């Protein structure tokens, strides 16, 4: 046993070195790309583009289940975007609250017989389509409950434009977000099949008429943790993965897709808690198997503000769902695509990385803890070695967090106050003392739920954007 524990310690050391080295390599790609992204952003004439006939029209799909607290502000925000031609299609997925009623009353919608659904994708039963000529680019689909993927497919069936955007009902787009993401698409429209936007935490921000009028960091512990977590994942990670065309996920909160290719891969697939990862994997697979040139891009200056869970219960439910979705996708696609040259960067780098350092990470972390207990029981511990090992982990993580903050400061500066940067740096350090470890447990529990065939959405907190300003919270079940 002593020999086994010794070899495991050597393995764990190399594992930490490799995973952090890969993190740094991806972040270096982010730094390499950020200057060209910044230059392109600064010199793009967004106002001119917003009135251009050459900008592709977009259908914005908004799945909504029990979203009465946020849906009105969300739709108002979407209807006021700076973009020449687009439509907003809200899909009420059999809500048990007043989502349907508040939309009908607010926008004076009436059931329409002129709006026709083309059944290119199979969906649950559509009970009605609502429209008001006074809002010509707004449609409301009322359907039986079928889940988020089913709602997105129903929206695709009604959509009229070649590009589709998926937006969460608890999210708000910045007014120029669509035009910025369209700029990325127009750089190479023939090959661009999907583009992800940057997701930021809206908790604590001042919201007026569906617009983030003043950016503030969250006041609560958990949303603040998620703010620095998202910053590291999106700026430090997704810019780099996009640079090598290895992006494995476009966030369901905000992404734009070529509709024709989404239809060709069968649309969104129900039964996947991680439907946003699933659609991207299917697009990679389809394009590579058919030898079609393509790219899955990321646009860090197209910003979507979303509400983050602010209780341990709700955050745990979300992270367990993410763990289930990741595992299910890796089991289904990993065995056929991983380490096969046919799938290029995605099969040779992205999937192995995701399997080893994301999917299996909870098992390495948990067995590492058990090994530490074994070292203590067998008197194999060395305080100096343990301190060095722990310090290296923290230093590595801190450097990566600082790297993400540098990217933010160099290119975007959404948080102009110096104290905001100090606060984010403090929480970047604090993350290593409990928060990350609990996240590992949540992912492991998500895997257990997968083994038990649990495909439920769980619970999610929704806070009215108006109520958010007064700091009072309401909560309701989302997608049971």
C-alpha positions, 0 to 999 in steps of 0.5 A: 500500500505504501508503494501504491500511495507513493506512485499515486503521489507522483501521478498526482504531481504530474497531473497538476503540472500538466493540467495547469500547463495546458491552462496556461497554453490556452490562456496564451492563445487568449492573449495572442488573440485579444489584440486583434479582437480589440483592434477589430472592435475599436475600428468597427463602425457599429452604428454604420453596421446597424443600418447596413443592408448587408448585416444578416437578419437574425431570429432570437429564440427565447425558451421560457418556463416559469419566467414571469418575474424576468420575461417582460424586461428580457423581451423589452431589452431584446426589442430595443437592440441596435440591429437592422433586421431581427425577430424575437420568438419567445417560446412558453414551454408549458409554464405553470406560472403567469409567463404566458399571461403577462406577455399577452397582456404587456404586448397586447398579443393575440392568437394568430392564424397567419404565423405558420410553423414549418415542421422541419424539427420534431417538437411537442404539441404547439397550442398557439402562436401569438402576435401583435402587428404593433410589435411586428418582430415579436412572436410568442409560441405557447406549447406543451412542456417539453424542455429547453431543447424542445422549445428551441426546436419549436422556435427554429420551426417558426423562425424566418431568418438564416441565423438563430440566436438562443437567449435565456429568459433571465438574461439581458443583451447589451444594445450592441451585442448582436451587431458585434457578434454579426461582425464576427460572422461577417468576417467569414460567413461561409465557414462560421457555424456558431458564435458564442457571446460573453456571459457576465453576472448581472447580480448587483447591477442597476437595471433600467428598462431592460438595460444594464445602466450601471455595472456593479459587482455583486454584493453577495458571496456566491454571485461574486464567486461566479463573477470571477469564475465566469471571467476566467472561463470566458476570457481566459479559456474560450478566447483561446479555444476559439483561436484553435477552433477547439471550442466545445461549448457555446453558452445557452445564455447567448449564442448565434448559429447558422440555422441550416447547419443546426437543422442538418444535425437534427436540431437540439436534442432533448434529454441532454441537461447540457444541450448547449454543449451537445449542439456544438459537438454535433456541429463539429462532428458533422463538419469534420465528417463531411470535410467542410471548412468551418469555425466555431467562434467566440466574441468576447465583446458581445456581452450578455448579462445573466442572473446567477444563483445566490444560494448554495442549494440553487447553485448546487442544482445548477452545477450537478446539472452541468456535471450530468450534461458533460458526462453524458456528452463525453460518454456518447461522443468521446468513444467515437471521436477522441484521439481520431485524426479525422476529427483534428483539433477537436478529437485530438486535443479538445475531447481528451482535455475535456475528458481528463481534466473536466469529466474525470477531474472530480475522481482525481480530486476525491482520490487525492483527498483519500490518498492524503488520509492514507499518507497520514494513517501510514505516517508518510506525510511530510509537512513541507511537501504538502505545503509546497504542493498546496502552494503550487496549486494556489499560485497556479490558479492565482496566476490564471485568475490574474491573467483573466483580469489582465485580459479584462483590463486590456480589452474591455474594462467593464469594471472601471473602479480600481476597488472592483479589480481589487475585490475580484483579485481577493475573490480569485484567491478566496475561491481556493479555500472551499468553493472549488472543493465544493464544486468538485463534490457537486460534479461528482454528485451530478455523475451519480444522478446521471447513473440514476437516469435523472434528467430533471432540470432542477430548481433555479432562482429568478429575481425580478429585475425591478425587485433586484434594485430593491434587493428583495428576492423571489424564487420559483421552480424552473424546468422540473 
